[in-house]
Amino acid sequence: MGLDMYLHRKPRHDEDVDEVDLGYWRKANSIHQYFTRKLSPDAEDNCTRIRVTKRDLLDLKRRCQKINRGGAEVAEELLPTTSGFFFGGTSYDEWYMKDIAKTLSIVEETLDDWQPNDHVFYYAWY
């Protein structure tokens, strides 16, 4: 068991089209905290689809880029870790930095392929 996290896209006007997987993380609790606490602070953070806008992804991209440049010294301020029973580690170590690099890659690819009619959602379960 653990924190499994997904980013999906579904075209807004085409109910017959399945969701497209944009990204997957495992136990990247700082990214989970960003999506749940920033975008939907009053919602349940387990098994809830959270709408993500282009502006949200641009903000997340900016945070990841700053962490890549500044390391652990800025990480706690920009994308802090959070603890939870199945959430993984809370250190700002090499695993944290790998999650940041993976997030940056997912976000950049999603933004490059962004279509005006898309709905993008974050979803996690643990």
WOJOSUL-V191036 format. One record per backbone hydrogen bond with DSSP energy under -0.5 kcal/mol. NH is the residue of the N-H (numbers start at 1). CO is the residue of the C=O. Records with the same first field share a line. If there is no record, write none. Layout:
NH->CO, CO
This chain:
3->86
4->2, 125
5->25
6->123
7->23
8->121
9->20
10->119
12->117
14->11
15->13
17->14
20->9
22->7
23->7
25->5
27->3
29->27, 87
31->28
32->28
33->29
34->30
35->31
36->32
37->33
38->33, 34
39->34, 35
40->36
43->40
47->45, 124
50->122
51->49
52->120
57->53
58->54
59->55
60->56
61->57
62->58
63->59
64->60
65->61
66->62
67->63
68->64
69->65
70->66
71->67
73->70
74->71
75->71
76->72
78->74
79->75
87->84
93->91
97->93
98->94
99->95
100->96
101->97
102->98
103->99
104->100
105->101
106->102
107->103
108->104
109->105
110->106
111->107
112->108
113->109
114->111
118->115
119->10
120->52
121->8
122->50
123->6
125->4
